[in-house]
Amino acid sequence: MRKRVLALAALVVLPLLTAAGPASAAEPECALADAPSTSAAAVKVWLAGDSTMADPRTSCPVGWGNRFDPLFTADVTVVNSAVAGRSIQTWLYESNVQNTKDAAGECVVSPRTFHQRWRTMLDPAAGMKAGDYLMIQFGINDGSRDCPRHVGSARYKELLGLMAKAAKDRGVTPIFLTPVSAIRCSGTTAVGTRGFLTETADAARAAGVAVIDLHKLSYTLYNQLRLCPNDGDYTKGPVGAFFCNDHTHFEAAGAGQIAGVVAKALRDQRIPLSNHLK
């Protein structure tokens, strides 16, 4: 009996592999990160801001970002990269912002390479991934007349837009916050103290980004808590327990209250990050 042998050709399909280099440190690029692993369950909330958000170096001040992580379920990690004394430009370009201004009245940035803190966020392996959030709060130090902290209105909006685009390009949701208010009283009524409110709102609209008006929410809280002292002494009583003696930075208790205000705003504005709050 004749046997027929059928030979089957095995077709092997090899995937095309592409190597992605690290994100560039140069301002014009902000290269896209690699696609994140779908197995990653954790969400990271990245914080960029100044001392009112930063982790404490001493018992006072304490930034509200230091009290933010405990408000979330275990699947969220808060990465606090806020640094005291920084404007948005010095946060991005630490040591490259010069003490001189250009013809437009802006501080000269040379070379235009990012500081490591922003490069870390942009890093394809260690930085922001799709599904993460980036919360940005500046505007307190930016109003300085002198370099290196000075930032003009147009430049402020430009840099917010730059950060928002870099986040969105990675599938990250940016959220802008207006600067938190210090405690300033007109009689027994707390009033707002900060600038860059319009600029933050304008940049948010231009970039299609949610904005939390922490400035208004913070001085509204001060009034609800009746923090303005009748005797003008800011160092004792409820206001002394909330603020350091500079009337600007927070004691741990005050930082916790501000963190709670931000969390409530996430819920009130139905920002999806609120689904991870306890």
Buried (B, 14 or more C-beta within 10 A) or exposed (E): EEEEEEEEEEEEEEEEEEEEEBBBBEBEEBBBBEEBEEEEEEBBBBBBBBBBBBBBEEEBBBBBBBBBBEBBEEEBEBBBBBBBEBBBBBBBBBEBBBEEBEEEEBBBBEEEBBBEBBBBBBBBEEBBBBBBBBBBBBBBBBBBEEBBBBBBBEBBBBBBBBBBBBBBBBBBBBBBBBBBBBBBBEEEEBBBBBBBBEBBBBBBEEBEBBBBBBBEBBBBBBBEBBBBBEEEEBEEBBBBEBBBEEBBBBBBEBBBBBBBBBBBBBEEBEBEBBEBEE
